[in-house]
Amino acid sequence: MNIPASTHFRTAVIDVLYREHHGWLYAWIKKKISCPHNAADLSHDTFIRLLSLPEVPSLREPRAYLLVTANRLMINLNRRHKVEEETLHSMFSLISDQSCQDVAHVSAIRQLLERTLLMLIEELDERSRQAFLMARVDGMTYAEIAEAMNVSESRVKQYLVKALAYCHQRLYQIKAEIHA
């Protein structure tokens, strides 16, 4: 039996679930994946999934429901990381094969790099991703981004630093995993 989709009621129910269970869910995910940043993202994404449902399910065991949802999100994250690893492994193989530096080879490397960067950008939080794309793809200045996002220029810089640091950290992590 589902609870009616009244916006106010849905928000109130999810707010209570969040306040009562978010800390526990975050701790559980962090223990499973040993990464506080991904644990924070996954725990928040679990509640975002609830918000995206047309109706809030009646939950006799809310923690069980949250665990199932979080587990599915972790599986998706692991799949995405495996694709990234395979892409980077292919990229490193192409780069290390110096005997074949023709146009097709360079083009293949560029395509792999673009796909890898796109995958990493998808992992960023919405605001950091938005600022990064505005700066790098649209070529907007900090002032233009700040105005478009209705934030200060220093906040834009924080978003960009966060995005770049995360991409660097993930690339380093994936490279270390490939060479292990």
For each residue, the residues with C-beta under 8 A, 3 or more apart:
1: 58
2: 55 56 57 58
3: 9 10 13 55 56 57 58
4: 9 55
5: 10 54 55 56
6: 9 10
7: 10 11
8: 11 12
9: 3 4 6 12 13 56
10: 3 5 6 7 13 14 51 55 56
11: 7 8 14 15
12: 8 9 15 16
13: 3 9 10 16 17 56
14: 10 11 17 18 47 50 51 56
15: 11 12 18 19
16: 12 13 19 20
17: 13 14 20 21 47 50 59 62 66
18: 14 15 21 22 47
19: 15 16 22
20: 16 17 62
21: 17 18 24 25 62 63 66
22: 18 19 25 26 43 47
23: 26 27
24: 21 27 28 63
25: 21 22 28 29 43 46 63 66 67 70
26: 22 23 29 30 39 40 43
27: 23 24 30 31
28: 24 25 31 32 67 70
29: 25 26 32 33 38 39 42 43 70 74
30: 26 27 33 34 35 36 39
31: 27 28 34
32: 28 29 39 74
33: 29 30 38 39 42 74
34: 30 31
35: 30 38 39
36: 30 39 40
37: 40 41 166
38: 29 33 35 41 42 77
39: 26 29 30 32 33 35 36 42 43
40: 26 36 37 43 44
41: 37 38 44 45 123 125
42: 29 33 38 39 45 46 70 73 74 77
43: 22 25 26 29 39 40 46 47 70
44: 40 41 47 48
45: 41 42 48 49 73
46: 25 42 43 49 50 66 69 70 73
47: 14 17 18 22 43 44 50 51
48: 44 45 51 52
49: 45 46 52 53 69 73
50: 14 17 46 47 53 56 69
51: 10 14 47 48
52: 48 49
53: 49 50 56 57
54: 5
55: 2 3 4 5 10
56: 2 3 5 9 10 13 14 50 53 59
57: 2 3 53 65
58: 1 2 3
59: 17 56 62 65
60:
61: 64 65
62: 17 20 21 59 65 66
63: 21 24 25 66 67
64: 61 67 68
65: 57 59 61 62 68 69
66: 17 21 25 46 62 63 69 70
67: 25 28 63 64 70 71
68: 64 65 71 72
69: 46 49 50 65 66 72 73
70: 25 28 29 42 43 46 66 67 73 74
71: 67 68 74 75
72: 68 69 75 76
73: 42 45 46 49 69 70 76 77
74: 29 32 33 42 70 71 77 78
75: 71 72 78 79
76: 72 73 79 80
77: 38 42 73 74 80 81
78: 74 75 81 82
79: 75 76 82 83
80: 76 77 83 84 119 122 123
81: 77 78 84 85 174
82: 78 79 85 86
83: 79 80 86 87 119
84: 80 81 87 88 116 119 120 170 174
85: 81 82 88 89 174 177 178
86: 82 83 89 90
87: 83 84 90 91 112 115 116 119
88: 84 85 91 92 112 116 171 174 175 178
89: 85 86 92 93 178
90: 86 87 93 94 112
91: 87 88 94 95 109 112 113 116
92: 88 89 95 96 175 178
93: 89 90 96 97
94: 90 91 97 105 108 109 112
95: 91 92 109
96: 92 93
97: 93 94 100 105
98: 101
99:
100: 97 105
101: 98 105 106
102: 105 106
103: 106 107
104: 107 108
105: 94 97 100 101 102 108 109
106: 101 102 103 109 110
107: 103 104 110 111
108: 94 104 105 111 112
109: 91 94 95 105 106 112 113
110: 106 107 113 114
111: 107 108 114 115
112: 87 88 90 91 94 108 109 115 116
113: 91 109 110 116 117
114: 110 111 117 118
115: 87 111 112 118 119
116: 84 87 88 91 112 113 119 120 171
117: 113 114 120 121 167
118: 114 115 121 122
119: 80 83 84 87 115 116 122 123
120: 84 116 117 123 124 166 167 170 171
121: 117 118 124 129 132 133 163 167
122: 80 118 119 129
123: 41 80 119 120 166 170
124: 120 121 128 129 132 162 163 166
125: 41 128 129 162
126: 129 130
127: 130 131 149 159
128: 124 125 131 132 159 160 162 163 166
129: 121 122 124 125 126 132 133 163
130: 126 127 133 134 149 159
131: 127 128 134 135 145 149 156 159 160 163
132: 121 124 128 129 135 136 159 160 163 164
133: 121 129 130 136 137 138
134: 130 131 137 138 140 144 145 148 149
135: 131 132 138 139 140 142 145 156 160
136: 132 133 139
137: 133 134
138: 133 134 135
139: 135 136
140: 134 135 144 145 148
141: 144 145
142: 135 145 146 153 156 157
143: 146 147 153
144: 134 140 141 147 148
145: 131 134 135 140 141 142 148 149 156
146: 142 143 149 150 151 152 153 155 156
147: 143 144 150
148: 134 140 144 145
149: 127 130 131 134 145 146 155 156
150: 146 147
151: 146 155 156
152: 146 155 156
153: 142 143 146 156 157
154: 157 158
155: 146 149 151 152 158 159
156: 131 135 142 145 146 149 151 152 153 159 160
157: 142 153 154 160 161
158: 154 155 161 162
159: 127 128 130 131 132 155 156 162 163
160: 128 131 132 135 156 157 163 164
161: 157 158 164 165
162: 124 125 128 158 159 165 166
163: 121 124 128 129 131 132 159 160 166 167
164: 132 160 161 167 168
165: 161 162 168 169
166: 37 120 123 124 128 162 163 169 170
167: 117 120 121 163 164 170 171
168: 164 165 171 172
169: 165 166 172 173
170: 84 120 123 166 167 173 174
171: 88 116 120 167 168 174 175
172: 168 169 175 176
173: 169 170 176 177
174: 81 84 85 88 170 171 177 178
175: 88 92 171 172 178 179
176: 172 173 179 180
177: 85 173 174 180
178: 85 88 89 92 174 175
179: 175 176
180: 176 177
